[in-house]
Amino acid sequence: MEHIRMPKVENVRLIDRISSRKAALGTLYLTATHAIFVENVTETRKETWILHSQISSIEKQATTVTGCPLLIRCKNFQIIQLIIPQERDCHDVYISLIRLARPVKYEELYCFSFNPKLDKEEREQGWKLVGLNEEYNRMGVPNNYWQISDVNRDYQVCDSYPTEVYIPKSATAHIIVGSSKFRSRRRFPALSYYCKDNNASICRSSQPLSGFSARCLEDEQMLQAIRKANPGSNFIYVVDTRPKLNAMANRAAGKGYENEDNYSNIKFQFIGIENIHVMRSSLQKMLEVCELKSPSMSDFLWGLENSGWLKHIKAIMDAGIFIAKAVAEEGMSVLVHCSDGWDRTAQVCSVASLLLDPFYRTIKGFMVLIEKDWVSFGHKFNHRYGYLDGDPKEISPVIDQFIECVWQLMEQFPCAFEFNERFLIHIQQHIYSCQFGNFLCNSQKERRELKIQERTYSLWAHLWKNRADYMNPLYREDHSQTQGTLRPQTAPCNFLYKFWSGMYTRFEKGMHPRQSVTDYLMAVKEETQQLEEELKVLEQRLADLKKVQLKNIKENSKQQDHNTHLGLSTSNNSIANIPQDYINNIKSFPSRSPSQGDEEDSALILTQDNLKSSDPDLSANSDQESGVEDLGCRSPSGGGCLPSEDSGKDSDEAVFLTV
């Protein structure tokens, strides 16, 4: 709170950037975690909350006659424009937000003060929801070819790797340590994904320190061990995700890429994904296009094309497709690396895994995938997404691009993913929000030193608890798209990849006048489920009705036989045996026969005349033309209509008849 110069400013105006609607007048509050704008309109009192950690940039614009404008751009692509009456107040708010949006230590982040009111046991269970040992066991390792190694215990070999890694069984500790010394940041080759159907694998590492001529026997033996772990293959692919020119430039710095003359039985492949600086610039250009006021279609498309954003998305997708084909169709293992192995490598490995394995296309599986390929293998979340005040040149939308690749796949394969677009958007939002502790720091080592699991809460538990909100209504486990490997089209990006308006312009309400198709389908699915439940209730009632009717007929038959045996006349007190006998006159039903004594009440029978009067819902909701009852207003519990003017009536009203 000591960084807040002005906790409250009145008569602030919130500008709607898209429509010409009059600016909302209200009060701006600054708290330790949020900036909150509250409208003055008594009836609505609409509130706009801005999390400090979501703020990307703050621009104090030139003062006008109406006040001092303040433009706030957020990491979730929301743009807030405020006009503060006094320039001094605006300056105080500006200075306060600059400091609050750029904390200098982790303890200042929102997750350390966020309290969802869960006890210690619930918090621990939330962190245990996603377990990587279980995931590798699901893949089928350890086995005869792969083993878990503790060579990195206490992070002795590589401080950005997890303590437990899976390596080929033929790779000794000496080989691993030697290989790590020949790799940038000591990130030696380790298993990312294993295909138990054909023993092919995806491994990941950083670039070798080969320079122009250097070589390392242990590193060569490590790659040979990866090939041997797939007995059916004669070689492995080594995929360098960088443009060849970039990789050659790294050679001059003593790094570079594998020399095929030194490594036996490898096939080398460049992919051409640009570095973090190009990606940051590309996103900025695309967002500038999104901020244009009323652009023409040609201007928008030209700006989108000029940004190169979709071209970069296609490059990542092409790399993932290449690796997935190598594993699934050729049965070959693949080693993937970029420069340091924590940006482009994470993108490509996770896209390939998503294409190969249907499990990662489920809600639980997608959480596991991010935890495996991004969190555990040391993606630099703090540096890439600016959690703490630091070098702005380190910031880049690396995981944003992966999330968009997933959305692009969902557009091509709408029935293959258990989750919907909202799930992806909420993950992206919480990567930047720092509300949960999953993505803090740059490595597993740093998270353990800060005791993140003891002091914060897990995002995965929150998403899992609300998973009903993230279900894809088109998903079917038995659908052809859901099974096996996905094989996306590889047409030029202009014809295949789309602009993701649901992500980048979702706060511009004027651009989304129509209801979301997914939301509409979800509503239809919920209504269908409600009707199916009601149908089951009615079918059960009908079955019970038939049983009681049959029992009543048998009892009446027994009574008639009994009277006949006693020689009694039944002409004056005849017993009807079928429901049609009771249609004309309900009063003709006889009372309980003395001979029936304490026997239980007989059948519940609805006659045609009384059906209309005794069950108003059935008569009112009947379709006169088709004869099909309209169940749209009935609750799944079978208790009658949803609240209406007739809701007080008993929709299950019936006539109980005794004999």
C-alpha positions as CSV (number, residue, x, y, z in Angstrom):
1,M,0.0,0.0,0.0
2,E,3.0,2.3,0.5
3,H,3.3,2.6,-3.3
4,I,-0.2,4.0,-3.7
5,R,-0.1,7.8,-3.9
6,M,-3.8,8.4,-4.7
7,P,-6.1,5.6,-3.4
8,K,-9.3,7.2,-4.7
9,V,-10.1,9.6,-7.5
10,E,-13.7,10.8,-8.2
11,N,-15.3,12.1,-11.4
12,V,-13.2,9.8,-13.6
13,R,-14.6,8.9,-17.0
14,L,-14.2,5.5,-18.7
15,I,-14.1,5.8,-22.5
16,D,-15.7,3.2,-24.8
17,R,-13.2,3.0,-27.6
18,I,-15.4,1.2,-30.1
19,S,-18.9,2.6,-29.9
20,S,-19.9,6.3,-29.7
21,R,-21.7,5.7,-26.4
22,K,-21.3,8.4,-23.8
23,A,-18.4,7.9,-21.4
24,A,-19.2,6.3,-18.0
25,L,-18.7,8.6,-15.0
26,G,-17.4,7.0,-11.8
27,T,-14.8,6.7,-9.2
28,L,-11.3,5.0,-9.5
29,Y,-9.9,3.1,-6.6
30,L,-6.4,1.8,-6.2
31,T,-5.8,-1.2,-4.0
32,A,-2.7,-3.4,-3.4
33,T,-3.8,-5.9,-6.1
34,H,-6.3,-4.1,-8.4
35,A,-7.4,-0.9,-9.9
36,I,-11.2,-0.7,-9.7
37,F,-13.5,1.7,-11.6
38,V,-17.0,1.9,-10.2
39,E,-19.7,3.7,-12.2
40,N,-21.8,6.3,-10.5
41,V,-25.1,5.0,-11.9
42,T,-27.0,3.9,-8.8
43,E,-29.1,1.2,-10.6
44,T,-26.1,-0.8,-12.0
45,R,-23.0,0.3,-10.1
46,K,-21.0,-1.5,-12.8
47,E,-17.4,-2.3,-11.7
48,T,-14.3,-2.8,-13.9
49,W,-11.5,-4.6,-12.2
50,I,-7.9,-4.4,-13.5
51,L,-5.4,-6.7,-11.9
52,H,-2.0,-5.0,-11.5
53,S,-0.1,-8.0,-12.8
54,Q,-2.1,-7.9,-16.0
55,I,-1.0,-4.4,-16.9
56,S,1.4,-4.5,-19.8
57,S,1.9,-0.7,-20.3
58,I,0.6,2.6,-19.1
59,E,0.5,5.7,-21.3
60,K,-0.1,9.1,-19.9
61,Q,-1.4,11.2,-22.9
62,A,-1.5,14.9,-23.4
63,T,-3.9,16.9,-21.3
64,T,-7.1,18.1,-23.0
65,V,-9.9,20.5,-22.0
66,T,-11.8,17.5,-20.6
67,G,-9.0,16.2,-18.5
68,C,-5.9,14.1,-18.5
69,P,-6.2,10.8,-20.5
70,L,-4.6,7.6,-19.2
71,L,-4.3,4.6,-21.5
72,I,-3.8,1.2,-19.9
73,R,-2.9,-1.8,-22.1
74,C,-3.3,-5.3,-20.5
75,K,-1.5,-8.6,-21.1
76,N,-4.9,-10.2,-21.7
77,F,-5.4,-7.7,-24.6
78,Q,-7.9,-5.5,-22.8
79,I,-7.5,-1.7,-23.3
80,I,-8.7,0.7,-20.7
81,Q,-8.9,4.5,-21.4
82,L,-9.6,6.8,-18.5
83,I,-9.9,10.6,-18.3
84,I,-8.9,12.0,-14.9
85,P,-10.1,15.6,-14.3
86,Q,-6.9,16.9,-12.6
87,E,-3.4,16.5,-14.1
88,R,-1.8,16.1,-10.7
89,D,-4.2,13.2,-9.8
90,C,-3.5,11.6,-13.1
91,H,0.2,11.8,-12.5
92,D,-0.1,10.2,-9.0
93,V,-2.3,7.4,-10.4
94,Y,0.2,6.9,-13.3
95,I,3.3,6.7,-10.9
96,S,1.4,4.4,-8.6
97,L,0.3,1.9,-11.3
98,I,3.8,1.9,-12.8
99,R,5.2,0.6,-9.5
100,L,2.3,-1.7,-8.7
101,A,2.5,-3.3,-12.2
102,R,6.2,-4.0,-11.9
103,P,7.0,-5.7,-8.6
104,V,10.6,-6.3,-7.7
105,K,10.2,-9.5,-5.7
106,Y,7.9,-12.6,-5.9
107,E,6.3,-12.0,-2.6
108,E,4.6,-8.9,-4.0
109,L,2.7,-11.0,-6.5
110,Y,-1.1,-11.6,-6.2
111,C,-0.8,-15.4,-5.6
112,F,0.8,-14.8,-2.2
113,S,-2.2,-12.8,-0.9
114,F,-4.9,-14.7,-2.8
115,N,-7.0,-16.8,-0.5
116,P,-9.8,-18.9,-2.0
117,K,-10.7,-20.1,1.5
118,L,-9.4,-23.7,1.2
119,D,-7.8,-25.6,4.0
120,K,-4.3,-27.0,3.9
121,E,-5.5,-30.5,2.9
122,E,-7.5,-29.1,0.0
123,R,-4.6,-27.0,-1.2
124,E,-2.3,-30.1,-1.1
125,Q,-4.8,-32.1,-3.1
126,G,-5.0,-29.4,-5.7
127,W,-1.3,-29.6,-6.3
128,K,-1.4,-33.4,-6.6
129,L,-4.0,-33.3,-9.3
130,V,-1.4,-33.3,-12.0
131,G,1.4,-35.8,-11.5
132,L,4.2,-36.4,-14.0
133,N,5.3,-39.8,-12.7
134,E,1.8,-41.0,-13.4
135,E,2.0,-39.4,-16.9
136,Y,5.2,-41.2,-17.8
137,N,3.7,-44.5,-16.5
138,R,0.7,-43.9,-18.7
139,M,3.1,-43.5,-21.7
140,G,4.7,-46.9,-20.8
141,V,8.0,-45.9,-19.2
142,P,10.1,-47.0,-17.5
143,N,10.5,-50.1,-19.6
144,N,13.2,-52.2,-21.2
145,Y,14.5,-49.2,-23.2
146,W,13.9,-46.2,-20.9
147,Q,14.6,-45.6,-17.2
148,I,14.1,-42.8,-14.7
149,S,17.4,-41.2,-13.6
150,D,18.3,-39.3,-10.5
151,V,21.5,-38.0,-12.0
152,N,20.1,-34.5,-11.7
153,R,19.2,-34.8,-8.0
154,D,19.7,-31.6,-6.2
155,Y,20.0,-30.0,-9.7
156,Q,23.7,-31.0,-9.8
157,V,23.9,-31.4,-13.6
158,C,21.3,-28.9,-14.9
159,D,19.6,-26.3,-12.7
160,S,16.8,-25.7,-15.1
161,Y,15.8,-29.4,-15.5
162,P,13.6,-31.4,-13.1
163,T,15.3,-33.6,-10.6
164,E,13.9,-36.8,-12.2
165,V,14.4,-37.2,-16.0
166,Y,13.8,-40.2,-18.3
167,I,16.8,-41.3,-20.3
168,P,17.8,-44.3,-22.5
169,K,18.7,-47.4,-20.4
170,S,22.0,-47.7,-22.2
171,A,23.0,-44.1,-21.3
172,T,25.2,-44.2,-18.2
173,A,25.6,-41.3,-15.7
174,H,29.1,-40.6,-17.3
175,I,27.5,-40.2,-20.7
176,I,24.8,-37.9,-19.4
177,V,27.2,-35.6,-17.5
178,G,29.5,-35.5,-20.5
179,S,26.7,-34.7,-22.9
180,S,25.4,-31.9,-20.5
181,K,28.8,-30.2,-20.6
182,F,28.6,-30.1,-24.4
183,R,25.1,-28.6,-24.4
184,S,24.1,-25.0,-23.9
185,R,22.9,-24.4,-20.3
186,R,23.9,-28.1,-19.7
187,R,20.4,-29.1,-21.0
188,F,21.2,-32.6,-22.1
189,P,18.8,-34.8,-24.2
190,A,15.9,-36.1,-22.1
191,L,12.6,-37.8,-22.9
192,S,9.6,-35.7,-23.6
193,Y,7.1,-38.2,-25.2
194,Y,7.2,-41.9,-25.7
195,C,5.0,-43.8,-28.2
196,K,4.5,-47.3,-26.8
197,D,2.9,-48.6,-30.0
198,N,6.2,-48.4,-31.9
199,N,8.9,-47.4,-29.3
200,A,9.5,-44.1,-31.1
201,S,10.2,-41.1,-28.8
202,I,10.5,-37.3,-28.8
203,C,13.5,-36.1,-26.8
204,R,14.5,-32.5,-26.2
205,S,17.7,-30.6,-25.4
206,S,19.6,-27.3,-26.1
207,Q,22.0,-26.7,-28.9
208,P,25.4,-28.3,-28.9
209,L,28.6,-26.3,-28.2
210,S,30.0,-27.5,-31.4
211,G,31.3,-24.2,-32.9
212,F,32.8,-25.0,-36.3
213,S,34.7,-28.2,-35.5
214,A,34.3,-29.2,-31.8
215,R,32.8,-32.6,-31.0
216,C,32.0,-34.6,-27.8
217,L,32.1,-38.4,-27.6
218,E,29.6,-38.6,-24.8
219,D,27.1,-36.5,-26.6
220,E,27.5,-38.7,-29.7
221,Q,26.9,-41.7,-27.5
222,M,23.8,-40.1,-26.0
223,L,22.2,-39.7,-29.4
224,Q,23.2,-43.3,-30.3
225,A,21.5,-44.5,-27.1
226,I,18.3,-42.7,-28.1
227,R,18.4,-44.5,-31.4
228,K,19.0,-47.9,-29.8
229,A,16.0,-47.3,-27.5
230,N,13.9,-47.6,-30.7
231,P,15.0,-51.1,-32.0
232,G,13.0,-50.7,-35.2
233,S,14.8,-47.6,-36.5
234,N,18.1,-47.1,-38.3
235,F,18.4,-43.4,-37.5
236,I,16.9,-40.6,-35.6
237,Y,15.8,-37.1,-36.7
238,V,17.6,-34.1,-35.2
239,V,15.3,-31.1,-35.6
240,D,16.7,-27.7,-35.1
241,T,13.7,-25.3,-34.8
242,R,15.7,-22.2,-35.7
243,P,16.3,-20.7,-39.1
244,K,19.5,-22.1,-40.6
245,L,21.0,-18.6,-40.7
246,N,20.5,-18.1,-37.0
247,A,22.0,-21.5,-36.2
248,M,25.1,-20.7,-38.3
249,A,25.5,-17.4,-36.5
250,N,25.6,-19.2,-33.3
251,R,28.5,-21.3,-34.6
252,A,30.6,-18.2,-34.5
253,A,29.9,-17.9,-30.8
254,G,31.0,-21.5,-30.2
255,K,27.6,-23.0,-30.3
256,G,25.6,-24.2,-33.4
257,Y,24.2,-27.5,-34.4
258,E,25.1,-31.2,-34.9
259,N,27.5,-32.1,-37.6
260,E,26.2,-35.2,-39.5
261,D,29.7,-36.3,-40.1
262,N,30.3,-36.7,-36.4
263,Y,27.0,-38.2,-35.4
264,S,26.3,-41.6,-36.9
265,N,22.8,-42.4,-38.1
266,I,21.1,-39.0,-37.7
267,K,19.2,-37.0,-40.2
268,F,19.3,-33.3,-39.6
269,Q,16.4,-30.9,-40.3
270,F,16.0,-27.1,-39.9
271,I,12.5,-25.8,-39.4
272,G,12.8,-22.0,-39.3
273,I,10.9,-20.6,-36.3
274,E,12.0,-17.1,-35.5
275,N,13.5,-15.9,-32.2
276,I,11.7,-14.3,-29.3
277,H,12.5,-10.7,-30.5
278,V,10.8,-11.3,-33.9
279,M,7.8,-12.8,-32.2
280,R,7.4,-9.9,-29.8
281,S,7.6,-7.4,-32.6
282,S,5.1,-9.4,-34.7
283,L,2.5,-9.5,-31.9
284,Q,2.9,-5.8,-31.3
285,K,2.2,-5.1,-35.0
286,M,-0.9,-7.3,-34.9
287,L,-2.2,-5.6,-31.8
288,E,-1.7,-2.2,-33.5
289,V,-4.0,-3.4,-36.3
290,C,-6.6,-4.5,-33.7
291,E,-6.6,-1.0,-32.1
292,L,-7.5,0.7,-35.4
293,K,-10.8,2.5,-35.2
294,S,-13.2,1.3,-37.9
295,P,-10.6,0.0,-40.3
296,S,-11.6,-1.2,-43.8
297,M,-11.4,-4.9,-44.4
298,S,-8.5,-4.4,-46.8
299,D,-6.6,-2.3,-44.2
300,F,-7.2,-4.9,-41.5
301,L,-6.1,-7.8,-43.7
302,W,-3.1,-6.0,-45.0
303,G,-2.0,-5.1,-41.4
304,L,-2.5,-8.7,-40.3
305,E,-0.5,-10.0,-43.2
306,N,2.2,-7.4,-42.6
307,S,2.6,-8.4,-38.9
308,G,3.6,-11.9,-39.9
309,W,1.8,-13.4,-36.9
310,L,0.0,-16.2,-38.7
311,K,3.1,-17.0,-40.7
312,H,4.9,-17.7,-37.4
313,I,1.9,-19.8,-36.1
314,K,2.2,-21.8,-39.3
315,A,6.0,-22.4,-38.8
316,I,5.3,-23.8,-35.3
317,M,2.5,-26.0,-36.6
318,D,4.7,-27.3,-39.5
319,A,7.4,-28.3,-37.0
320,G,4.9,-30.2,-34.8
321,I,3.4,-31.9,-37.9
322,F,6.8,-33.0,-39.2
323,I,7.7,-34.5,-35.8
324,A,4.3,-36.2,-35.4
325,K,4.6,-37.8,-38.8
326,A,8.1,-39.0,-38.1
327,V,6.9,-40.7,-34.9
328,A,3.5,-42.0,-36.0
329,E,4.1,-42.9,-39.7
330,E,7.9,-43.6,-40.0
331,G,8.3,-44.9,-36.4
332,M,11.5,-42.8,-36.0
333,S,12.6,-41.1,-32.8
334,V,13.3,-37.3,-32.9
335,L,15.6,-35.0,-30.9
336,V,14.4,-31.4,-30.8
337,H,16.3,-28.3,-29.8
338,C,16.6,-24.6,-30.5
339,S,19.2,-22.4,-28.8
340,D,18.6,-23.0,-25.1
341,G,15.8,-25.5,-25.4
342,W,13.1,-23.7,-23.4
343,D,11.1,-21.7,-25.9
344,R,10.7,-23.0,-29.4
345,T,11.5,-26.5,-28.2
346,A,8.7,-26.4,-25.7
347,Q,6.3,-25.2,-28.4
348,V,7.2,-27.8,-30.9
349,C,7.3,-30.8,-28.5
350,S,3.9,-29.9,-27.0
351,V,2.3,-29.4,-30.5
352,A,3.6,-32.8,-31.7
353,S,2.5,-34.5,-28.5
354,L,-1.0,-33.0,-28.9
355,L,-1.2,-34.3,-32.5
356,L,0.0,-37.8,-31.5
357,D,-1.9,-38.5,-28.3
358,P,-5.7,-38.1,-27.7
359,F,-5.1,-37.8,-24.0
360,Y,-3.6,-34.4,-24.3
361,R,-6.7,-33.3,-26.1
362,T,-8.7,-33.8,-22.9
363,I,-9.0,-31.2,-20.1
364,K,-6.9,-33.2,-17.7
365,G,-4.4,-34.2,-20.4
366,F,-3.9,-30.6,-21.5
367,M,-3.0,-29.6,-17.9
368,V,-0.5,-32.5,-17.8
369,L,1.0,-31.4,-21.2
370,I,1.7,-27.9,-20.0
371,E,3.1,-29.1,-16.7
372,K,5.4,-31.6,-18.5
373,D,6.7,-29.6,-21.4
374,W,6.6,-26.1,-20.0
375,V,6.7,-26.0,-16.3
376,S,9.0,-29.0,-15.4
377,F,11.5,-28.5,-18.2
378,G,12.2,-24.9,-17.2
379,H,10.4,-22.5,-19.5
380,K,11.3,-19.0,-18.3
381,F,7.9,-17.9,-17.3
382,N,9.1,-15.0,-15.2
383,H,11.3,-13.5,-18.0
384,R,9.0,-14.2,-20.9
385,Y,5.8,-12.8,-19.3
386,G,7.3,-10.0,-17.1
387,Y,6.1,-11.0,-13.6
388,L,8.9,-9.0,-12.0
389,D,10.6,-5.8,-13.1
390,G,13.3,-6.8,-15.5
391,D,14.7,-6.6,-19.1
392,P,11.8,-5.9,-21.5
393,K,13.7,-7.6,-24.3
394,E,13.3,-10.9,-22.5
395,I,9.5,-10.7,-22.8
396,S,7.9,-12.7,-25.7
397,P,4.5,-14.4,-26.3
398,V,6.0,-17.9,-26.5
399,I,3.2,-19.8,-24.7
400,D,0.6,-17.5,-26.3
401,Q,1.6,-18.9,-29.6
402,F,1.3,-22.5,-28.4
403,I,-2.2,-21.8,-27.1
404,E,-3.1,-20.3,-30.4
405,C,-1.8,-23.3,-32.2
406,V,-4.1,-25.4,-30.1
407,W,-7.1,-23.2,-31.1
408,Q,-6.2,-23.4,-34.7
409,L,-6.3,-27.2,-34.4
410,M,-9.6,-27.0,-32.7
411,E,-10.9,-25.0,-35.7
412,Q,-9.8,-27.8,-38.0
413,F,-10.9,-30.7,-35.7
414,P,-13.9,-29.4,-33.8
415,C,-14.8,-32.8,-32.4
416,A,-11.3,-33.9,-31.3
417,F,-10.9,-31.7,-28.2
418,E,-12.8,-32.2,-24.9
419,F,-12.3,-28.5,-24.0
420,N,-13.5,-25.4,-25.6
421,E,-12.1,-22.0,-26.5
422,R,-12.9,-20.6,-23.0
423,F,-10.6,-23.1,-21.4
424,L,-7.6,-21.8,-23.5
425,I,-8.5,-18.2,-22.9
426,H,-8.6,-18.7,-19.1
427,I,-5.3,-20.5,-19.1
428,Q,-3.7,-17.6,-21.0
429,Q,-5.3,-15.1,-18.6
430,H,-4.0,-16.9,-15.5
431,I,-0.5,-17.3,-16.9
432,Y,-0.3,-13.5,-16.7
433,S,-2.5,-12.9,-13.7
434,C,-0.1,-14.5,-11.1
435,Q,-3.2,-15.4,-9.1
436,F,-2.0,-19.0,-8.9
437,G,1.5,-20.3,-8.3
438,N,1.9,-22.8,-11.1
439,F,3.9,-20.6,-13.5
440,L,6.0,-18.5,-11.1
441,C,9.8,-18.4,-11.5
442,N,11.9,-19.8,-14.3
443,S,12.5,-23.4,-13.1
444,Q,11.5,-26.2,-10.7
445,K,14.5,-25.4,-8.6
446,E,13.4,-21.8,-8.0
447,R,9.8,-22.8,-7.2
448,R,11.0,-25.3,-4.6
449,E,13.2,-22.7,-3.0
450,L,10.3,-20.3,-2.7
451,K,8.0,-23.2,-1.4
452,I,5.4,-22.3,-4.0
453,Q,3.2,-25.3,-3.3
454,E,3.1,-24.5,0.5
455,R,2.3,-20.8,0.0
456,T,0.1,-20.6,-3.1
457,Y,-2.8,-22.4,-4.8
458,S,-2.8,-24.5,-8.0
459,L,-4.6,-23.3,-11.2
460,W,-5.3,-26.9,-12.3
461,A,-7.5,-27.5,-9.2
462,H,-9.5,-24.4,-10.0
463,L,-10.0,-25.3,-13.6
464,W,-10.9,-28.9,-12.8
465,K,-13.5,-27.8,-10.3
466,N,-15.1,-25.7,-12.9
467,R,-14.6,-28.1,-15.8
468,A,-18.3,-28.1,-16.8
469,D,-17.7,-24.5,-18.1
470,Y,-14.9,-25.7,-20.4
471,M,-16.6,-28.7,-22.0
472,N,-16.7,-28.8,-25.8
473,P,-20.3,-29.8,-26.8
474,L,-19.1,-31.4,-30.0
475,Y,-16.6,-33.7,-28.3
476,R,-17.3,-37.4,-28.6
477,E,-14.9,-40.1,-27.3
478,D,-15.9,-42.5,-30.0
479,H,-15.6,-39.9,-32.8
480,S,-13.0,-40.6,-35.6
481,Q,-11.3,-37.3,-34.8
482,T,-10.9,-38.2,-31.2
483,Q,-9.0,-41.4,-31.9
484,G,-5.3,-41.6,-32.9
485,T,-3.1,-39.0,-34.6
486,L,-4.4,-35.8,-35.9
487,R,-3.3,-35.0,-39.5
488,P,-3.8,-31.3,-40.1
489,Q,-3.9,-29.7,-43.5
490,T,-0.7,-28.0,-44.6
491,A,-2.1,-25.4,-47.0
492,P,-0.6,-21.8,-47.1
493,C,-1.5,-19.9,-43.9
494,N,-3.6,-17.4,-45.9
495,F,-6.1,-20.2,-46.6
496,L,-5.9,-22.2,-43.4
497,Y,-5.1,-20.2,-40.3
498,K,-7.5,-17.7,-38.9
499,F,-7.4,-14.5,-36.9
500,W,-8.4,-15.4,-33.3
501,S,-10.9,-12.7,-32.5
502,G,-12.0,-14.5,-29.4
503,M,-8.6,-13.9,-27.9
504,Y,-7.3,-10.7,-29.2
505,T,-10.5,-8.6,-29.5
506,R,-12.7,-10.3,-26.9
507,F,-13.1,-7.1,-24.9
508,E,-14.3,-5.1,-27.9
509,K,-18.0,-5.9,-27.5
510,G,-19.0,-4.0,-30.6
511,M,-17.1,-6.5,-32.7
512,H,-19.0,-9.5,-31.3
513,P,-22.7,-8.9,-31.8
514,R,-23.6,-12.5,-32.3
515,Q,-23.8,-15.2,-29.7
516,S,-20.9,-17.6,-29.6
517,V,-21.6,-20.8,-31.5
518,T,-19.9,-22.9,-28.8
519,D,-22.0,-21.3,-26.1
520,Y,-25.2,-21.9,-28.1
521,L,-24.3,-25.5,-28.7
522,M,-23.5,-25.9,-25.0
523,A,-27.0,-24.5,-24.1
524,V,-28.6,-26.9,-26.6
525,K,-26.6,-29.8,-25.1
526,E,-27.7,-28.9,-21.6
527,E,-31.3,-28.7,-22.7
528,T,-31.1,-32.0,-24.5
529,Q,-29.6,-33.6,-21.4
530,Q,-32.5,-32.2,-19.3
531,L,-35.0,-33.6,-21.7
532,E,-33.3,-37.0,-21.7
533,E,-33.4,-37.1,-17.9
534,E,-37.1,-36.2,-18.0
535,L,-37.7,-38.9,-20.5
536,K,-36.1,-41.5,-18.2
537,V,-38.4,-40.3,-15.3
538,L,-41.5,-40.6,-17.5
539,E,-40.5,-44.0,-18.8
540,Q,-40.0,-45.2,-15.2
541,R,-43.4,-43.9,-14.3
542,L,-45.0,-45.6,-17.2
543,A,-43.4,-48.9,-16.2
544,D,-44.6,-48.5,-12.6
545,L,-48.1,-47.7,-13.9
546,K,-48.2,-50.9,-16.0
547,K,-47.0,-53.0,-13.1
548,V,-49.7,-51.6,-10.8
549,Q,-52.4,-51.9,-13.5
550,L,-51.4,-55.6,-14.0
551,K,-51.5,-56.2,-10.3
552,N,-54.9,-54.7,-10.1
553,I,-56.3,-56.8,-12.9
554,K,-55.0,-60.0,-11.2
555,E,-56.5,-59.0,-7.9
556,N,-59.9,-58.2,-9.6
557,S,-59.7,-61.6,-11.3
558,K,-59.1,-63.3,-8.0
559,Q,-62.0,-61.5,-6.4
560,Q,-64.3,-62.5,-9.2
561,D,-63.2,-66.1,-9.0
562,H,-63.8,-66.0,-5.2
563,N,-67.3,-64.6,-5.6
564,T,-68.1,-67.2,-8.2
565,H,-66.9,-70.0,-5.9
566,L,-69.1,-68.7,-3.2
567,G,-72.1,-68.6,-5.6
568,L,-72.5,-64.9,-5.3
569,S,-74.1,-62.9,-8.1
570,T,-71.9,-60.3,-9.6
571,S,-74.4,-58.6,-11.7
572,N,-75.1,-55.8,-9.3
573,N,-71.6,-55.3,-8.2
574,S,-69.5,-56.2,-11.2
575,I,-65.8,-55.7,-11.2
576,A,-64.2,-54.0,-14.2
577,N,-61.0,-55.8,-15.4
578,I,-59.7,-53.2,-17.8
579,P,-59.2,-49.4,-17.8
580,Q,-61.7,-48.9,-20.6
581,D,-64.5,-50.1,-18.3
582,Y,-64.0,-47.0,-16.2
583,I,-63.9,-44.4,-18.9
584,N,-67.5,-43.2,-19.0
585,N,-68.3,-42.8,-15.3
586,I,-65.7,-42.4,-12.7
587,K,-68.4,-42.7,-10.0
588,S,-69.1,-46.3,-11.0
589,F,-65.9,-47.5,-9.3
590,P,-66.8,-49.8,-6.4
591,S,-65.4,-49.3,-3.0
592,R,-63.0,-51.7,-1.4
593,S,-64.4,-55.1,-1.0
594,P,-64.5,-56.3,2.6
595,S,-62.7,-59.5,1.5
596,Q,-59.7,-57.4,0.5
597,G,-59.2,-56.4,4.1
598,D,-55.7,-55.1,4.8
599,E,-54.4,-55.6,1.3
600,E,-52.5,-52.7,-0.1
601,D,-54.2,-50.1,-2.3
602,S,-54.8,-51.1,-5.8
603,A,-53.8,-49.5,-9.1
604,L,-53.2,-45.9,-10.1
605,I,-55.2,-45.5,-13.3
606,L,-55.4,-42.4,-15.5
607,T,-58.5,-42.4,-17.8
608,Q,-58.7,-40.4,-21.0
609,D,-61.2,-37.9,-19.5
610,N,-59.2,-37.4,-16.4
611,L,-55.9,-37.1,-18.1
612,K,-56.8,-33.6,-19.4
613,S,-58.1,-32.4,-16.1
614,S,-55.8,-34.1,-13.6
615,D,-52.5,-33.3,-15.3
616,P,-52.6,-29.8,-16.7
617,D,-48.9,-29.9,-17.7
618,L,-49.4,-32.9,-20.0
619,S,-52.5,-31.4,-21.6
620,A,-51.1,-27.9,-21.9
621,N,-47.8,-29.1,-23.4
622,S,-49.1,-31.6,-25.8
623,D,-48.4,-31.0,-29.5
624,Q,-51.8,-31.3,-31.1
625,E,-50.4,-32.0,-34.6
626,S,-47.7,-34.4,-33.8
627,G,-49.0,-35.9,-30.6
628,V,-45.6,-35.4,-29.0
629,E,-45.4,-33.9,-25.6
630,D,-43.4,-30.7,-25.2
631,L,-41.1,-31.3,-22.3
632,G,-39.0,-28.1,-22.7
633,C,-40.4,-26.6,-19.5
634,R,-40.2,-29.7,-17.3
635,S,-37.4,-30.1,-14.8
636,P,-35.1,-33.1,-14.9
637,S,-36.3,-34.2,-11.5
638,G,-39.8,-34.7,-12.9
639,G,-41.3,-32.3,-10.4
640,G,-43.2,-30.2,-13.0
641,C,-42.6,-27.0,-14.9
642,L,-40.0,-24.5,-14.3
643,P,-41.4,-21.4,-12.4
644,S,-44.4,-20.0,-14.2
645,E,-47.9,-18.8,-13.4
646,D,-49.0,-22.4,-13.1
647,S,-46.0,-23.5,-11.1
648,G,-48.1,-23.9,-8.0
649,K,-50.0,-26.8,-9.6
650,D,-48.9,-30.4,-9.2
651,S,-47.9,-31.6,-12.6
652,D,-47.8,-35.1,-11.4
653,E,-51.4,-35.0,-10.1
654,A,-53.3,-38.3,-10.7
655,V,-56.4,-40.1,-9.7
656,F,-56.0,-42.9,-7.2
657,L,-58.6,-45.6,-7.6
658,T,-59.6,-48.2,-5.1
659,V,-61.5,-51.4,-5.7
